[in-house]
Amino acid sequence: MTTTDATKPLASVTLLGSVTQRAVNAIRLPICDAFFSIGRDKDNHLSLPQDTAISRHHCAISMVGSAFLLKDLNSSNGTYLNGKRIQGTVPLTLPAQLTVGQTRLLVAPETTDCNTETQCEQATFCGSGSIVIPAKAVFERRSEAFMVVDVIGSTQLVKQNEAQFAAMIVTMGKILQHALRAEAEPFLQCAGDGFLACFGKARNALDAVLELGPRLAARYNPPPPLSVALHWGSASLSPTGERTGQDVYGVFALEKVRHAAPGLTPVQTVSGIRQLVVMSERFRSKLGTVRQQQTESVGRYRLKGLDGEQQVFRWVETKEPLPA
């Protein structure tokens, strides 16, 4: 396939995972052409031949002027942009998550030179400019810790500086991927202005939250205010690798509790970031005694997807180091 002479990529595509693949050590491919195709055939820029839910020529990303576009190439199972199926050609605002077949991809802005890009570790090439990524279908249900991170006031932040906001979301994703590196069955999903992540242990999810704020504060001034919800439950894997079930709906509803409780506002942390961390009683029960003591009850609420009223707690930061 022909490529441009550009020394800098226009964007990048990262494999977030599928029903069998992990979100850590993600394969990353720079987009250096104004047209980038995805499909099962080997003549695509990104080839996924073993994902039988993907069409031979499934979709394409193109750049017209300074704007990105996403086009579904009459695929059999559709192309999904941030969870919604598209028809024809639509604007593509970065960062964005694409679902094609059983594969989830993150398309994000890119600043690294193509010539120095370490392209696609753990991958095999099947032709000039193409990369093959295996995928298989396995369906299961598992119990885990769910974490939803949302940037408060994201709409206004985008209006102020869209490029910086996009870069910040990419940074958040990298920090969370790093936190997930030791997980046996990790999961990370970009929701446009935030993330859903899954951990095998509650304490690992809490550690990731407590690491996220300081690392963002060290890079951005001022850092974005964050709202975080933590919940323990079970989920099923959908054919596209998404987590589904009442507890998934529940953790998103938990993050929205702040809208129903005026007193639930972000507080300034030692690192300088304004952050609100709430958790369900089930999640709190999975923590050790010392960490449970660093929470306070904020009331009982009805949460979409969960039965009855749920006791909600908020994390209270202290200057004392947490136990190892």
Secondary structure, 3 states (H helix, E strand, C coil): CCCCCCCCCCEEEEEEEECCCCCCCCCEEEECCCEEEEECCCCCCEECCCCCCCCCCCEEEEEECCEEEEEECCCCCCEEECCEECCCEEECCCCEEEEECCEEEEEEECCCCHHHCCCCCCCECCCCCCEECCCCCCCCEEEEEEEEEEECCHHHHHHHCHHHHHHHHHHHHHHHHHHCCCCCCCEEEECCCEEEEEECCHHHHHHHHHHHHHHHHHHCCCCCCEEEEEEEEEEEECCCCCEECHHHHHHHHHHCHHHHCCCCCCEECCCCCEEEEEEEHHHHHCCCHHHHCCEEEEEEEECCCCCCEEEEEEECCCCCCCCC
